[in-house]
């Protein structure tokens, strides 16, 4: 069944489960049944989950859905854990999911492209939405600019055996979050915001960068081992290496920095519901998200370690004093493409916008940037180039910057580079990048950006 057609006015709103009556009515019956603590076994639970899924995905097929990850998740439970899940967790979570009609008498604004808008949700509202994602009561949205699937179905499905441990540990993270929220009476809230660069800036951005006299932040250019998520939230804006569609493969096989940041800070999942795909001149802000899980590693080695008590104090608005920046780098099919000047400028603009943040919501001008290998790895970004780009964007915003390197890179090499550039401004560095781009792309000289600065560029 397709989502109901909406009027032009209504197309700015999220289609919530209870807005589609033919699907919500049978879903509500199952959820109410869950609240009565009558589940006989895990298989009874899985059968009902399969029915809820079938309402939204290929209901004409009689074949049961793949819920292998869920089964393996339960295999790790003791009898005490199973009893808790069936007799306490499911009834309470179903009760929370059913509150959607009271918590959302009206829908949630979609953060659409080309609109600088904000969505504010209480923690209770967020937990209610994620509870419905857990029970798979959401239907797909009409907009192709939103993620196609916003339920947990594909997280529950085993498709690539090598990713099974990753999915199991993601599920542990979300289970821990939901268990915590069952009895929460918090009145805190979280803000999700789409921010844009001005059209007039985009038309003249190369000229803006070339003429910038902003000094490079040499004294506070730091490279440290460790992870972005470990940076002190009171001191840093934390960068999320996002996909154009926020969340990426968090509810499937994805296991990179963005997906695993969402697993630690589970409230970020709401962005998969409300954010349309990011344009080149747009970024996302997450203000007030709490960390719920302690984890380690990435990809197939990712592990949920323990529940985490986030001691970040609340700000003057009564929410967690945390700021995350979601900004998507270009994914290159051919690694050499990134050295073209127009693509360098695109990344400069994206980082500049992300590092700006919106001061109309809260004052965070004194925070430094916590970042790392943005757009590197699977996106094939060159870390030397991405490091310079982020350094320039931070300097233009008058922010200090720290690169977290996981102990893999030569810190002295990069620290020495910043010392070499001491006294230069942003415009001069952009001029160097222009010369580098011409040398690499037009003159077909295969040279790294650091090597170019060392051997080719005349000071």
N, C-alpha and C positions, 0 to 999 in steps of 0.2 A: 504494500500500500504506500503510495506517495504521500508526502506531507500535503496538507490542504493548501490550496492556492491562497495567497495573501494579497490584500490590496497594497497599493504603492506605499501607503503610510505604514502598514504593518510589516513590510519587508525589512524594516530596521530592527525587528524584534526576534529573539530566540524562540523557537517552537519548543515549548516545554511539554513533558509527557502528558500531563493532564489536559492539554489543549486539543488532543486528538482523541475524541471520545470513543470511537470504535476500538482503539487500542488500549486506552487507559482503563476502560470499564473491566475487561478481563484481567488486566495487570493489577488493578486495585483489589480484585477478589483474591489473587494469589498473595499479595502483600498482607492483606488482612488475615489470611490464613496463617501466614508466617508469624504474625503477632500473637497467635494463640498457643504457641509452644507445643504444636502437635507433630513436629517432624519426627518420624520414626527412625530415620537414619540419614547418613550423608547422601545415599543414593536417592532417597526421597527428595532431599533438597535439590540435587542436581537435576532430577527429572522436572521439577518445577522451574528451575532456571532455564532448562532447555525449552520449556513451553514459552516462557517470557521472551526468549531469543527468537523463537519461531514466529512470534507476532510481528517481528520487524525484519527478519531475514528469511526469505524463501519459505514461507509457510506452507506452500503446496508440496514440498518435499517431505516424505515421511521419515527420512533418515535423521537420526539424532545428530546434534552438533558435536563438534570436537571439543571436549572439555577435559582433555588429558592433563593439562597443567593444573587444573583445579583438583583432579584426582590425586596427582602426585603431591600437591600441596597438603592435602589431608593425610597422606601416608606418613607425613612427618609429625603428625599430631599424636600425643598421648591420649588415653581415654578421657582424662580430665580436660584436655584441650578440646576434644570432640564434643564433650558434654557442654562445655562453655559455648562453643560455636552454635550448637543446635538449640540450646535452651535459653541462652542469654543474648549472644551476639546477633543472631538472625532476627529474633523477635524485636529487639530494640532498634536494630538498623531498619527493619521494615516499618516500624512506627515512625522513625525519622523520615524515611522516604515518603511516607504517606502525608507528612506535614507540608508537602510541596504546595498543596492547594491553599493552605493558610499563609505560608511564608512567601508565596508568589501569587497573590490575587491578580497581579498584572505581570507581564513578561519582563525579560531582561533585555536591555538595549544591546544590540550588536555593535561591536566596535568596527565599523565599516571602513573600507578604504577611502582615503581622502577626507576623512572627518576626524578632527582632533577631539575625541570624546573620552569620557571617564565612566567607569562602572564601579560602584561601591557596593560591596556585599558584606553582610555580617558573617561571622564564622559559622553560625548555625545555618544560614542559607547555603553557604558553600558546602558544608557537610551534607546537607539534604540533597544537593545536586549530585555530589559524588556518590552518595548512597544509591541514587537512581541509576548512575552509571554502573555501579557495582551489580545491581540487579538487572541491568540491561533493559531498562524501560524507556530510554531515549530512542526516538526515531531519527533517521537521517534528515538533515536540513535541506531546504531547497537550494541554497547557495553553493555553487561549485567552488567558491572562494573560502569555504569552511572545510575542515577535515571531514571526509566522507563518513567516518564512523566515530562516534563519541561514547560508545559503550565499552565494556570490558571484554566483549566476546573474543577478540583476537588475542588478548592477554591470556585468556583461559585455554586457548587452542595451541596444541603442539604441532608446529609445522616444520621447523628446523631443529632436530635433536640437539645440535650444538648450542642452540639458544635457550634450551629448556632451563638450565640453571639460572640464566639471566631473568627469564620470565618468572620463575619461582621466587626469586629474591625481590623482584619488583612487586609481586603480589604480597609478599611479606611486608613490604613498606606500606602499601595502601591498607592492608589489614590492620597494621599497627596504628596508622592514622585514624581509621574509622573506629577502632576499639577505644582510642583515646577520646574521640568526639562523642561517643554514645552518652556519656554522662556530663559532658561539658556544659557549663552555664555561662560561658564567656560572652561578654557583650562587645568584644573587639570586632574590628572589621578589616577588610583588605581592599585595596584600590587597584584596579586594572586600568591602564590608560594607554591610548594610542597617541603618539606624538609625531608631528610632521615638520619637515623643513619647508620654509616659505617658497612658493613658486619662483619669486624673483631671485632668491638665493640660488636655486637650482640652475637658472638660466646663466648665471654669472659666477658659478662656483669656482671654476678654474682661475678666473681673474682674482676672486676673493683669496684663494689660497696663495697664489703667486705674489700678491701684494701684502700679505700678512706680515706685520712687524712683531708679532707676539714672540717673546723669548722662549726658547726651549727650556723645559723644566729639568735641567741637568742635575740639579742638586737633589732631586727627589725621584730620579729615574732608578728604580730598584728591580733587581732580578733575584728571586728567592726560590728555593725548593719548597714544594708543598702544593696545596690545592686552593683554588679560588674560594671554595665553600668554607675554608677555614679562616678566611680573613675576618677581622673584627667588624661586624656590621655597623658599629658606631663610627668607624673610621673610613669605611670603604663602600663605594657603589660596586656591586658585584655584577660582572658581565655574564650573561647567559648566551652561549653560542647557538642561537636559535635557527630553526628552519624558517622558510617563508611562511609555512603553516605551523604555527607555534605548537610545540610539543613534539614535533617530528614523529618518531616511531615509539613514543613513550608507552602507548597502549598496544604495541606489537613487539617487533624484534629489535627496535633501536636501543643502543646502549652507549651512546656518546655523552658528552658533557651536558647537553641540554636535557636529554631524557632522564639522566640520573640526578640532575638538579631538581627536576620535577618529582622524582621519587623521594628525595630528602625533604623537599618543601611542597607537600602534596597539594596545598591550596592552589598552586600554579596550574593544576589540571583544568581549572575553570577557563583558562585562556583558550583551550582547545574548543570550547563551546562558543565563546563570544568574539574572538578575534578573527576577522577575515585575513586572508593572506597578505603579508607585508609587501608594500611596494619599495622601490629602491630608496625612496626619500622618507621612509617611515620606520619607526621603532616602537617597542613596547616597554612599558614600565610596570613593575609589580611592587607595590608599596604595602608593607605590613605583613608579608608572608612569614610564617613561622616554620622553623625546622623541627621536624618530628622524628626523623630517623638518622641513626649513625650508620654510615656505610663506608665501603672502601672499594677501590679498583673500578675499572670500566669494562664495558663489553662483556664477554663471556666469563670474565673473572669477577664481575660485580657481586658484592655480598651485602646483604642486610646484616648488620652487627647487633644492633640493640635499639631500644627506645631512646630518644634523645630529648632532654629537657632544655628547651631554648630559654636562656636567661637574659636575652636581649630585653632591655627595659622598654616600656611604652613611651611614645613621644607625647607631645602636648595634645594630640588629637585622640589619644586613647588607643592607639594601635601599636603593634610591634614596630620599633624604629629601624626597619630594614628597607633597603632599596635594591632591587634587581633590575638590570637592563637587558632586554631581549633584543638582539640585533643580528640579522642574518647576513653572513658573508656570501659572496658568489661561490657557487659550486662549479669548478672548472672541469670540463671534459679533457681539455688539453692544458696542461700546467703552464705552458708558455704564454697563453692568452692573458694571464694576469698582469703581464708587464706592459700591456698597452695603457697609454696615458689615460684614456677615458675610463678604464676600469679601475685604475689606481685612484682616480678622482671619485669614482662611485664609492669605493671603500672608505676614502677619507670622509666623504659626506655622511656615510652611515655611522661611522664611529663618532664623528663630531656631534651628530644628533643624539646618539645614545649617551654620550658622556655629558651632554648638556643637562638632561633631565628637565622636569617642569617645576620651576620654583614657585609657581602659583599654588601648588599643593603643599609643599613643605620646603623648608630651608635646608638644603643639603650642600651648599656651595663649598663647605670646608672639607668635604670627603674626597679622598683619593679614589682612583680607579683600581680595582682588582681585576686583572685579566690574565690572558695567557695566549695559547696558540689558536687564536680566533681564526676559523676558516681553514685551518691546516688539517692534517690527517685525511679523512675521507673526501674533504672538499678540495684537496690538493693545493692549499695555499702555501706560499713560501714564507716561513716564519720570519726570516730577516726582513722581508718587505712588510709583512703584517705588523711586525714590531715597530718599525719606523712609522707606519701609517697611524697606529694607535697612539704612539708617542706624540705625533704632531696634533692629533685630534684632542688629546688630553691637554697639551700645552695651549692650544687655542682656547680651551675652556678654563685655562688657569688652574688645572688640577694636577696633583701629583699622580704618579702611576707606578704600580707594582705588577711585574710579570711573574706568574707562578709557573714553574718549569718542571715540576715533578722530578727534579734531580737528574734530568737526562742531558741537559745542554751545558755548554761551557760558559758558566756565569762570567768569568773574567774576560772572555772574548767580547761578550755583549756589553759588559760594564765599561770596558775599554773603548768601545765604539762611542758610547755616550760622552765619555771624556774627550774624545777626539773632536766631537761636534760642539764642544763647549763654546759659548759666546755667539752661536748662530741663532737665527730666528726661524720661524716656521716658513716664511716665504723663501728664504735661502735654501732650506731643505727641500721644499717643493721644486725649486729650480734644479737641484741635484737629481731629484727623481725624474724630472722631465728629460734631463740629459741622459740619464740611465735608460729610460724608456726608448729614446731615439737610438741609442747605441745598440740596445738589445734587439728592438723590433725592426727599425729601419735599416741599420747597418749590419744586422744579423751577426752580432758579436755575442757569443754565448758566455756571459759573465754574470756572476752573482752580484747583488746590490752592494754588499759589503766590500767585495773584491773590487768593484767598480770605483767605489769611493776611495779605496786605498791606493789603487794603481792607475786609474784613469782620470779621476777628477782633479782639476787644478784648483787649489785653494786660493 
